[in-house]
Amino acid sequence: MRPNSHRTGWRPAALAAAGCLLFTPTRAFASSGAYWAGFKKYWTDFIGNPSGVVVTVIIVGIICLLIITRVKGNKA
């Protein structure tokens, strides 16, 4: 059985990132802020556009292929 040290390598970085969330300003997480309204409007307009739908489907497809090939590669 081979060692799986590469699987535990992300944990310190993930814990550090989660710890950094404690120090972020609370305004960044405000749900009624103008930033989030603009963010939502931009992406709903982008997805509503026919070319935006095509780009989104291509990106999701690429991500799915990467996940599928990664999982199959780990089983061998």
Secondary structure as UniProt FT lines:
FT   HELIX           5..7
FT   HELIX           10..21
FT   TURN            22..23
FT   HELIX           26..29
FT   TURN            31..32
FT   HELIX           34..48
FT   HELIX           50..75
//
